[in-house]
């Protein structure tokens, strides 16, 4: 049985990609990185390869953060891990309330990012550096979701690397799909505007449930119950 937090982290990556203030910008951003546009001849391959470099950039950063968390926290005692779970649960609940618009968290209202002002002669290098900067410098639009994944990683340090790589995979696969099918993706994104209006409400409720389960240390219990129920069915 797959650890439920790994699935949660993967879904969180997809959710970050689909954030209303990120998704509409992605096709144009990838085209900008590749120095071309979706309609140009040979653009599909160039945009896709730059998407690969971009995904590798943020994946490397997430992998390093996962190893760091694992190294620092894996030997803490059970009592400390219990309190880390409670603190992590509270953090996730606060992020959920922020997404739902019920509270304000000032530092999430600002963009925390490193600006990449130079474009390298090799566009793949530029895309890789942008990807790394994207991982280090989260934006207000995805910070609550990414912060929740970090909180999960802190509560389960032995899985820190796997959780952050699962998040990177969930975030990276849609990037690659958009890079490969840019023209089609633009059409789908334009049609999704109505659905995206309810995005934050759905994500906020899901994060609130996740935070409560993490705080009460019931996430694995619930997952095991569903697994047993599916087998009996």
Secondary structure, 3 states (H helix, E strand, C coil): CCCHHHHHHHHHHHHHHCCHHHHHHHHHHHHHHHCCCCCCCCHHHHHHHHHHHHHHHHHHHHHHHHHHHHHHHCCCCHHHHHHHHHHHHHHHHHHHHHHCCCCCCHHHCCCCCCCCCCCCCCHHHHHHHHHHHHHHCCCHHHHHHHHHHHHHHHHCHHHHHHHHHHHHHHHHHHHHHHHHCHHHHHHHHHHCHHHHCCHHHHHHHHHHHHHHHHHCCCHHHHHHHHHHHHHHC
